[in-house]
Amino acid sequence: MRTVLRDEPQPAYGDDGSPPVHPGEALPAPRVGDDAVRRPVAARPVAPPPQPAAPPAPLTGAAGQDDLALEQGRRMRKSVQRGIDGAALSHLLVTVPIGLISLGVVTFLSTMVNPVLAMIVPVLWLFSGPLVFQRKVEAAIARRLFGMRRPTPEEAQRLDVVWEQVTRRAGVDRETYELWIQERTELNATAAAGHIVAVTRHAMERLPNSRLAAVLAHELGHHVGGHTWAAMLADWYALPARAAGRAVLALLFLLFRTKHWAGIACGGCLSLMIVQALVMFTFVEGMWWVVLPVAAGPLLIAWLHRRAEFRADAYAVGLGFGEALETVLVAEAQMAAVPGAPQQGPAQSAPGMPPFPQQYQGQQYPGQPYPGQNHLPQPYPPQPYPGHAYVGQPYSAQPYPAQPYPGQPYPVPPGPESLKAAGSGRLVARAAHTNAEARLKNVRLVMSQQIRRSPS
């Protein structure tokens, strides 16, 4: 054992004169009286072994469900960027009679002002249609009429990635259209004017990139098919006729609402004159081709809008966004199936608070005033003290508070206006649910047809 220890190399002194340190030996404390305190040599820090990298935290929300396949390579553009399909052309043809009526309204109003204007204003109005497709006019329409805004830098960065993939698959120049944001609580997008594609902020927050691309592809289908510019042009040329019709209806409503014999008589005469003019134009003058489309125009336009939605859905499915669009339509149908109708029952009280009595029309609780009336304090009726033998000593009159719980008003049942609003909300929700269900069936039909056509 001694030989082994003798043969091993002995530890040497340090550079600063410190004594050697044997393995496992503790450092001695410095002695008192030494001229210099010898400091022990610090041991070299030993690096810890490398730890495996922690897995990335799972993403939440729309970014965590991002499964949009990014395509790279050469970009192919189609020679024809947009056109007009059957739905857009039919929409224009249905609106021609209403446009003729609008031309007559503009000519009549110009003649009433100045006969010379009757030769100039109608021509200017006819050539004013293409002005709505100018970029500045479209931006003003998007802000003022549709309540849209430009996307923020973060929103623009995400939209650029998604829009690049959509236009790459469609072979469309991405700079042709502008992306906007619409402040609405719907999983939807909007194609407006001739160069605007708007997506709702709710869709930006809830949808991943794959489903957002499906929604944008649907709106691109509206632009490519000519639905947006045809609908906007038809609405522009039908505006004078619709404004004149609404003015006549408002006048009739005002006359009959006066409840005076003179107003009712004037309203009846005006109604008879309108009916006589319609009969004369339809049967005597033979202009049924004008009257009939105007009467059936709203139904035909609604049906054409449905056809345009089907065409846009088929366009998105053709670009490869069928499954994502189907998921979006399922969510939209579920949201429309349970609309947020206002609560019609008694209001719920706060936790730990007793429920308030419900007030109905024609019934008044003690101490509860009618809305808008002053309340007089009502004393308690004479009651004997409980547990006492003598009867006849009543309580002292104490006022009954009009509001037993401060800050908590009595619930009032909904009036006719709120019930009417709730009924109209249900009708709108039912129409939205029906539309989503019809579009969902159409998307599944188009996808099944693609599967049949694909080579096995």
Protein Blocks (a to p, Z undefined) as FASTA:
>chain_A
ZZmmmmpccddddfkopacddehiacddddehiabdcdddddddddddddddddddddeh
jllmgccdcdedjddddfblbdcdfklmmmmmmmmmmmmmmmmmmmmmmmmmomklmmmm
mmmmmmmmmmmmpfklmmmmmmmmnopacddfklmmmmmmmmmmmmmmnopafklpccdd
ddddbdbdddehjlbccddfklmmmpcfklmmmmmmmmmmmmmnommmmmmmmmmmmmmm
mmmmmmmmmmmmmmmmnopaklmmmmmmmmmmmmmmmmmmmmmnopmmmmmmmmmmmmmm
mmmmmmmmmmmmmmmmmnopmmmmmmmmmmmmmmmmmccdddfbdcdddehiacddddde
hiacehiacehiacddddddddddehiabghiacddddddfblbghiacdddddfklmmm
mmmmmmmmmmmmmmmmmmmmmmmmmmmmmmmmpcZZ
